[in-house]
Amino acid sequence: MVISLILIITPVMVFGTGLTYPSIKASSRENGVNSELPFFAAYLTTMAYGGVPPERIIEKVAELKIFKAIREEARRIMRDIRVFGLDPLSAIERNAYQHPSRRYREFMLGYVTTVRTGGDVLHYLELRTQDLFRAVSYTHLRAHETSLHLVC
């Protein structure tokens, strides 16, 4: 009786794990990038002010140890450039389209669009970096207010 129950439950659990694993990985990827995005945006802005081209910035980020999640995205972009022969902007665009984070996608696609149309990249990066930090600040403020309401 117990053995037959185990034989029935085990495949169901394995199947369920197989179904949920991709969404867990995507959620982890999204959360990691969202937590690092404002700081990456500040880094990108600083490097762009220095006149560093996009491909070199991505190479640098792929080597940095301070960004864990963004570093993985940079490595994916560099793979697309080196292995698949994409130009840097197309590789960034491809990565952004496939990314589960809406914030990351909007930021990177906006960057690509600004570069391609000849817009003011530095101005775009400054504004978006400020927006990202404001969003983080607002999120922390809301969490603080919520915790105060729970205590009272």
Stockholm file with secondary structure:
# STOCKHOLM 1.0

chainA/1-152         MVISLILIITPVMVFGTGLTYPSIKASSRENGVNSELPFFAAYLTTMAYGGVPPERIIEKVAELKIFKAIREEARRIMRDIRVFGLDPLSAIERNAYQHPSRRYREFMLGYVTTVRTGGDVLHYLELRTQDLFRAVSYTHLRAHETSLHLVC
#=GR chainA/1-152 SS CHHHHHHHHHHHHHHHHHHHHHHHHHHHHHHHHHHHHHHHHHHHHHHHHTTCCHHHHHHHHHHCSSCSHHHHHHHHHHHHHHTTCCCHHHHHHHHHHTCSCHHHHHHHHHHHHHHHHTCCHHHHHHHHHHHHHHHHHHHHHHHHHHHHHHHC
#=GC SS_cons         CHHHHHHHHHHHHHHHHHHHHHHHHHHHHHHHHHHHHHHHHHHHHHHHHTTCCHHHHHHHHHHCSSCSHHHHHHHHHHHHHHTTCCCHHHHHHHHHHTCSCHHHHHHHHHHHHHHHHTCCHHHHHHHHHHHHHHHHHHHHHHHHHHHHHHHC
//
